[in-house]
Amino acid sequence: MGQVLVLYHSASGNTAAMARLVADGAGVISDTEVRLREVGEATPDDIYWCDGLAVGSPTNMGILSWKMKRFWDEAMFNHWGKVDGKVACAFSSSGGWGGGAEIACQSLQMVLMNFGFLVFGVTDYSGKMTTCHYGAISAREPRDAEVMEACRLLGRRLAEWVAVVADGRQDQHPLAKPESRTLPG
Ligand SMILES: Cc1cc2nc3c(=O)[nH]c(=O)nc-3n(C[C@H](O)[C@H](O)[C@H](O)COP(=O)(O)O)c2cc1C
């Protein structure tokens, strides 16, 4: 059973909406247990529990929010070096396209890498013009079908990698099931 944690901070609900979609996507993969946690309620035990985690934050000045940073700085500080090897990815909601959501994803990925997690991007598309190479992004609330699907795609890919890496389920490797993939062209 793969265990996926979707950890998020959201001041006004937009990243929370993304988090629910990411969790929905992860739940599509069989034998996957998904836990959704707002960062204020999360504990280090949630991080120990999971095999894979998606971390979401609003874009704040182009980077992760201070509340999300505080979780890793303070709550997780004494656990550094003890949680390596989990599969991880990022998502972010910004005020508008071009407002730095992908940079915010990269800042989240930087924190995840610092903790020794195996950070990945996604090559698939969630529609004709949308992908999540560096994580799922949304301008404000995810409303467009392609943006909503990008969030689900990120969660599904996370659960697939967890199935492969943590549970040795090679049948869940994305390259082993081309029918489930959506590549451009
Ligand atoms: C302190 C602060 C800084 C922000 N910085 C940015 C920014 O750099 N770029 C941007 O596009 N939006 C920025 N925003 C807007 C939020 O990213 C945006 O409203 C987002 O959808 C909020 O997500 P949430 O509802 O999950 O809190 C900022 C908002 C706040 C409160």
The ligand as an ORCA input file, in Angstrom:
! r2SCAN-3c Opt
* xyz 0 1
  C       2.211     38.165      1.040
  C       1.718     37.802     -0.328
  C       2.609     37.750     -1.371
  C       2.177     37.413     -2.647
  N       3.083     37.361     -3.653
  C       2.667     37.022     -4.894
  C       3.609     36.927     -5.964
  O       4.807     37.107     -5.801
  N       3.127     36.609     -7.189
  C       1.793     36.408     -7.430
  O       1.413     36.128     -8.569
  N       0.893     36.451     -6.415
  C       1.305     36.745     -5.179
  N       0.397     36.780     -4.145
  C      -0.985     36.352     -4.408
  C      -1.231     34.896     -4.023
  O      -0.194     34.069     -4.499
  C      -2.542     34.409     -4.621
  O      -3.604     35.210     -4.172
  C      -2.808     32.955     -4.323
  O      -3.861     32.482     -5.151
  C      -3.214     32.750     -2.876
  O      -3.360     31.390     -2.648
  P      -4.163     30.871     -1.359
  O      -5.618     31.194     -1.593
  O      -3.918     29.410     -1.323
  O      -3.616     31.587     -0.178
  C       0.805     37.122     -2.876
  C      -0.089     37.151     -1.798
  C       0.355     37.497     -0.554
  C      -0.618     37.509      0.602
*
